[in-house]
């Protein structure tokens, strides 16, 4: 096999491992990575900022189920992508960032893009960050990242390669392994133990998290077979059908959802961390034993002597349960109060409508016209905060949000990555007027790609959530109003479509038309649209 510069060999290696798209920005320090992209047959998407490239890789990974890959330069390129890597770490997204680095930093100062410890900086937001000082090390680290993505809770990984090493001749990478390691699987005894406990319980309660998305097909039968009630986290919306009579929705953050949890005599938490951003209180509120099924042993910290930890892939575990239970018993009658659950859901929906007026009717209008396979990417904005509670998704894994890290600027570039991953399928971005301006330059990328992407901008002319927080804290609102640009004119300047609908019906028409456009469309939405 012909020797080539290592950068070219790395691109070919990624292609051989299933990578078809790389997001990034070329620079003088990483040009050798770009030597081999076209030769390998990989599409490169040029972002306008490394933060955008990282969010695009994240959005691509969430939409495709494959790792997202980004190329960045030494120093500022790496620091610019740290925020997306932190978001990917928080939300368990497989992103591989590959950067160049200086050949030597200890004895020299004042070099272009120099940092004191670039590798360590990336390690703060990644599962691991390593430097490859040879071709063999680069190949081994890339394969280590793919093994990590395939076998444990997904976290981003970072590989940096010295500039001289990238340009040095190297032989080709090893062929891909025949099989990657897999997620841990529960034993037959584990499944039997859980099935026994669920069938013995009078009022079991399932809490499904994002890790349960892969097992969603088994969930309706499982709930019917066990007579269990269920909550979902925001990330798990769509796992439970909205018309399931014992479904409590994604209202875990409602304070009195703790009262519901306290009624259960067994809680089964599947693929969820039950973190602060799921509950917004220290605990779920249950007093009954809990069974936790997760691939991350860290999530078992704090379990009591009456609780059970099952280290296993949540999707496979749900499937195993749905097979085991029918072999043991007929459908189990529910002991939960079905009318009371319906009333509670309606009350929670009304609370959301009262707290953030105007948003719930807009959500309902959009739900009427969006195709079931629409993939939605939202930003940190009041519109998304309300929608996450009241918007029941028809399919799991189709709404993506920067949950844990909570960064602004996520929605637009992540939606671009998602649209690239699913050509021909509908993708929608939802951002606030302030957050959009963090990454609005990525409109240029969306226009270049020609993706038919509706970008809904919730424009209330302020940092509305922060203003409300100040008022609740008895602080006079300060620094919450910023002068906005003319979003429609700015969109047109980039070559995108632009519209400001004046009614819910006009909004429905605008979104429908945007899915058929030849490029992105900015849709400005204000609270008065609901009438």
Buried (B, 14 or more C-beta within 10 A) or exposed (E): EEEBBBBBBBBBBBBBBEBBBBBBBBBEBBBBBBBBBEEBEBEBBBBBBBBBBBBBBBBBBBBBEBBBBBBBBBBEBBBBBBBBBBBBBBBBBBBBBBBBBBEEBEEEEEEEBBBEEBBEBBBEBBBBBBBBBBBEBBBBBBBBBBEBBBBBBBBBBBBBBBBBBBBBEBBBBEEEEEEBEEBBBBEEEBBBBBBEBBBEBEBBBBBBBBBBBBBBBBBBBBBBBBBBBBBBBBBBBBBBEEEBEBBBBBBBBBEBBBEBBBBBBBBBBBBBBBBEBBBEEEEBBBBBBBBBBBBBEEBBEEBEEEBBBBBBBBBBBBBBBBBBBEEEEEEBEBBBBEEEBBEBBEEBBEBBBEBBEBBBBBBEBBBEBBEEEBBBBBBBBBBBBBBBBBBBBBBBBBBBBBBBBEBBBBBBBBBBBBBBBBEEBBBBBBBBBBBBBBBBBBBBBBBBBEBBBBBBBBBBBBBBBBBBEBEEEEEEBEEBBEEBEEBBEBBEEBBBBBBBBEEBEBBBBBBBBBBEBEBBBBBBBBBEBBE
